[in-house]
C-alpha cells in the first residue's frame, strides 16, 4: 500500500521541492517535540518499513528527494549571499544571521539554518501516506491492488507452482 501511495503521489501530485523540504522539517520538529513529551500528528509514530518501487519509479522518487535537497541548499547559499551583500561588515555577522533566519522561517524551514535540512527518503513515503489517508478506504485498496497487478509478475511469493496446485 505504501508503494501504491507513492506511485499515486509521483504520478498525480508530485510535491514542489520547497513543499517537500517544509514537510521534512515539520516532521523532524514534531518528532523532536514528541520525544520531549509533546506528541503531534506530524510526528512519525511507527518504525520505518521497507517497500518496493520498480526501478523507474524508484529513480523518480530519488530524483525528487535529491532535487528538493539541492533546491534548499541553493536557497540557503543564495540567502547567505544576499545577507552578506546587505550586511558586509565583519561586525555585522549577527545581522546576517538574523536576516537569513528570518527568511528561512518565513519559508517554513528551520529557524537556525546553520545547514540546510536533510530530506530523507522516507519523507516522500510519509507524505504519500498522509495524502492517501485523506482518501476513502475503497480508493486506497483499489489503488494498491491495481499497483500490485501492474508491478508484480509473480502473484504469490511463497510457491512458484501455486497456480498448479489443486485441493
Buried (B, 14 or more C-beta within 10 A) or exposed (E): BBBBBBBBBBEEEBBEBBEBBBBBBBBBBBBEBBEEEEEBEBBBEEEEEEEEBEEEBBEBBEEBBEBBBEBBBEBBEEBBEBBBEEBEEEEBEEEBBEBBBEBBEEBEBBEEBEEBBEBBEBBBBBBBBBBBEEEEEEEBEEBBEEBEEEBEEEEEEEEEEEEEEEE
